[in-house]
Amino acid sequence: MNKFSFIQLADPQFGLFAASSGKTDEEIASYAKRGLIVRKVEKFDGLEPEINLYNKAIERANQLKPRFVVVCGDIINDIDNEDQINEVKRISKKLEDSIDLHWVPGNHDVSPDHNTPEKKCIERYRQNFGPDYYTFSHGDIKFIVINSTVLTSPETVIEEADKQMEFIEKEAMTANKCGKQKIILFSHHPLFINSPNESDNNWSIKKQYRSKLLKIASDHGITTNFAGHWHKNNYAYGDGIEVVASGPVGYPFGEDPSGFRIVDIKGTEIQHAYHSLEL
């Protein structure tokens, strides 16, 4: 019987605290209209808040000793900032060797404008963090990692989007043939925020790809999607799949604190809970 735990981290986003500082009242109000809370603080530079929080997350992982840690995207805030990349990689090396670390790309990791992915940026991500989509298994559970940004703004990388969709379906079918009991999907953007049929928006995978992914999920047993992107916790269920958007390791845009999620798997049962890093 499967019995293990893993830790999900989302949006460490090194550099966002500084980028969110020094905002005017008008800018803060503009964020609020989009449902995002930005705290008013004086302008500052550097990565100290992210360094402190990510260090805490790695320390907690070393204490809890999960089977693996997965980082669900927006690892850094600025794609060309070597300091941000170097710091997150430096701290990640503190994770004990017995705990696997899996990276998931976010829109800030593969898009110069934070929205539109580019092939050269995807290649750079691969050089720094490895494949942008892949699979791994533990016991009877198969995990599929995807690059959701190419499924939210695919116009510039349509070939990448199509290749990835073929890969996902093939891997899901293979899992069934190998007798895997469950398939769990890791992404940056959640499949949906409220419902499977919601309109295209800034927070979830584009409907043309979401519909295909949900069909694959239904046909081949993808039961859960763990994601990030929203910088606050969100839980949704529809078409037989649970979609969990976790709050951030880094800067929170909601009432939820910076934190991490512990996921416990016992047999075919999945339980999870969000834990604060601010205590």
N, C-alpha and C positions, 0 to 999 in steps of 0.2 A: 504494500500500500504506500502511495505517496505520502510523505510526511516531512515537510521542510518549510522554511520561510525565506522570503527575500525582502529587500528594502528597495522601495521606489523613491528616487529623488527626481524632482522636476525643477527646471528653471533656476539653476544656480546663477546664471546670467551675470557673470563677472563684469562690472562696469555700470550696471543699471542704477545702483544707489546714487552714484555721482551724477549720472545722466538725468535722474529724476529730482535732483536737488536744485534749489534756486528758482523754482517755477513761480510765475506770477499768479495772482488770484484768478486772472482770466484763463490762464493755461490750466490751472487746477480745475476750474469750472468746466472747461472743455473736456477734460478727462472724465469728470463726473457724469457728463451727458452720455458717455459711452459705458457707464457703469463701473468706472475704475476710480479707486481712491488713491490720490497722490498726497502725501504728507508734505506740509510746508516746512522746509528747512533751508538754512542758508546754503549757498552754493559751496561745494567742496569738490576736490579731485581725489583720485586714488581708488583702491580696491579693498580698503580695510573692512567694511561691513561684510562683503562677500567672503573674504578670507576667513573672518571669524566664524561665520555661519557654516561655510563648507567644511572647515576644520572640525566643527562640532558634529556635523553629519558623519564625517569619516570616523571620528572618535566613537560615536554611538554605534556605528556599524561594527567596528572592531570589538566593542563590548558585547554586542548582541550575537555576533558570529552567524549571520544569515548565510544561506547557500550562495547568494550573489547579491550584488547591488546593480540596479539599472538606473541610468540618468536619462530622463525622458525629454531631452532637448533644451534648446536655448542655454547652451553651456556657457557661451560668452555673449556679450551685448554687441560688440563691434567686430565684424568679420576680419578686419585687417589689423587688429590690435594684438601684437605679439605678446605684450605684457599680460593681457587677459588669458590668452592661450597658455602661456608658460606657467602662470600661477595655478590655474585649475589642474594642469598636468602634474605640477610639483606636489600639490596637496593630495591628489589622487594616488600618488605613489606611497602614501602613508597607509593605504588600505592593506590589511594583512594579505599575504600571498595566498592563503587558503580561501579567500573570498574573491570570486570572479567579479569583474567589473565590465558592464555592458553599456555602450554608448548608443544614444538615439539622437539623430539630428533634429534641430529645431529651425524655425525660419531665420533666426538671427545667425545661425551657424552656416547657412548655405545661400543667403540672400543679401547682396550689398545694400539694398533699400529696405531690408527686413521683411520683405513680402515676396519679391519675385526671384526665384532661384535661378542661378546661372551655372552652366556646366563646369566652368573653371573653378567656381566656388565649391561645388560638390566634390571636385577632384582634390581641392585643397583640404576639405574636411576629411576625405579618405586618407590623405597623407598624415593628418594629425590624430585622427581618432579611429580609423579603420573603415570597414564597409558601412555604407549608409542604409543598407537593408540586408538582412540575413536571418538565420534561424539558429536556435540551440535547443537542447532538451534536458530535462531532469526527470528521471523516472518515466511515468506515462504522460507527462505534460510536455507539449511542444510550444515553444515561444517563437513568435514571428515579430521581428523588428522591422519597421518600415520608415521610409523618409516621407512623412506626410506633407511636407511643404510642396513637393512636386505634384501632389494631388489636391492642392488648394489653389495654386497659381501655375498650371501646367503649360501655359502658352509658350514659354521660352524653352521648355525641356519636355516636349510632348513625347519624344522617343523614350526618355527616362521613365516617364509616367507609365507608358504602355508596357515597357519591359518589366517594371516593378509589379504591375497588376498580374502579368503572366506568371511571374515568380511566386506571388502570394497564392494564387490559385493552385499552382503545381505543388507547392509545399504543403498546403492544406490537404490536398488530395493524397499526397504521400503519407501524411500523418495518419489519415484514416486507414490506409493500407497496412501501415505498421502497427495498428492497434492502439494508437494514442487515445487516451480517454478524454483529454481536453486540449484545446489550443487557446493560448492567451496571446493577444495582440498588444504590442508596445508601439506607441506613436507619440508624436509631440502634440499635434492637433487631435482632439477627440473625434470619434466618428460623428457624434452629434452632441448638442448641449441640452436640448429639451426633448426632441422626438426624432425618429428616423426620417420623417418626411419634412423636417424644417427647411426653410429656404436657405440659400447660400448666405453665408455671413462670414465675419472676420475670425470666428473662433473654432469652427469645425471644418472637417474635410468637405470639399466641394461635392454637391449632390450627385453629379454624374459619376463620380468615383465611389462615393458613399453607398449608392444603391448597389453597385457591383460588389463592393466589399461586404455589404450586408447579405447579399445572395450567397457569396462564398461562405460567410459565417454560418448561415442557415443550412447550407448543403453539407458542410464539412466539420461543424462543431466548434467554431470559435465562440467561446462563451463570455469572454471578458476582454475589455479594452482598457488598459491603463495608459493615461496620457497626462498632459500638463497644459501649458500655453496660456491659460486664463489667469494664472497667478492667484487663484483661490480655488477652494474645493467645490466640485460640482458632481452630482450623481444623477444618472439617468438610466432608464431601462426601456427597451423596446425591441421588437422583432427577435426576442430570445437572447439578447446580448446586454450585459451590464457595461455601462461606460462610466469610467471613473476619471475625472480630471482632478489631479492632485494640486494642492497648494504648493508654493514655491519654497525651495531651499533659500532663495534670495529674496528679492524685493516683493512684498505682497501688495496686490492691487485690490484686496478685499479685506474683510474683517478677520479672516483666518490668519494666524501668525505664520512666520517662516517655519517650515517643518519638513517632515518626511513621513512616508507611509510604510508600515509593516504589513506584509501580506503573508498569511499563514495558509498553507495548503495541507489538508488532511484527506487523503483519498480523493474523492471528486468534489469535496467541499472547499470553497475559497472564502476566507474571512480576512478583513483588512481594517486598519484603523490609522488615523492621522495623528501624529505626535508633534508637539511644538519643540522648536529649537531655541525658543526665547526664554525658557524657564531656567 
